[in-house]
Amino acid sequence: MRNFINIFLIKPSDFINLFSETRNTSISRERYIDLIKVVSIFLVIFSTDFFLSFESSGYEILINNESTTNSGMSIASWYLNGIAVFFFCNGFSNSIAWYSNTGRDGSVWEFLANRINSILGPMLVLIVIGSFSIHYSITNKLIPEYFVTSNDSLHPTAEFLLWPLWLVSIYLVVLMFSPITAYFHKKRSFLSLLFLLGVFLFVDLFTFTGAYTFIQYLNYLVFWLFIHQLGYFYADGTIQEIKLAYLFLTCLFAYLSLYIISTNYSSVSSISNFRLTMATNEDPPTIVMLLSSIGLISFFLVFRNYGERILNNKFIWSIVSTLNAHLYTYFLWHTFFFVCTYFFNVESYIFIPLVILFVLIVGSTERNTFRLSSSLVRRINPDQPWPL
């Protein structure tokens, strides 16, 4: 029991190590990527609170997604597409990590193990503690077992609370493809990107008969590989050579196209579905999701030079670095925080410090305890191409 308690005990060394990492960050590090990665995740967290609302109706709890019923909210969702920006940043990070790994003759397994370690802890803690909390809360009737959606269907509360885990599944799949996409990027960078874009557009724009609708789900893979591979162009310096005016025009073109498409689009134009409605542009991704992603990524890149300058301030960089260290914790638990604000009615001046304390405790545990051991990595045959 003492060892179990020690796992979740905040130790001074945890903060010392965290601040030491912040102070000793290499001057060559692309800090702006860390900044927009933090901003992207907090855009997702904000959109949850901004678009969703609960309403009591007798013994039922209705969950409403305003972005699917309100045209203004639908447009707002185009600018809060933080997940696409997050995958763009991961494309940059995975590209740098892959070539760093190959530079020291590392195996594919070592690359995957090192990248998986960043998300392994948050995922395991959420599954264990989150599942126990959901079971306890539903059993003791603290929260309902089901929510009622706008189309009068029942949505399991557990599925909503664990919704952020979908990012883990897509991230791991994209990560497994990283060695392949990195190879094609090195050989034919623009051709490989255009190939992914062409496949995506073909699947999305062509109407298949009822017997072939399953082909549309191929865009789950193709779309996120495309966004992820855009990050490779930032890693090799190609995007930095593009004039800011062109990036702004790309952003403008993407959002103007969205306005034109949305007027005649057969489906809802929102890209913040949360799996609560039948009509969606992210399940699987559609051209609306693509244009929103390109527009928002281009928008962030327009302010790259300004962002790099403000990150030279040590205080601002310390804040960004600290938030970045616990980023997965904020994202994976934000639906729990959202539900708690409604069902437990905790005042904000009490709730916010409790959230910060929770993230510090859980984040410290995730960063330092739940990791693939180095001995396990060493036991794997370096010649093994992909671990089964």
Disulfide bonds with the S-S distance in Angstrom:
none
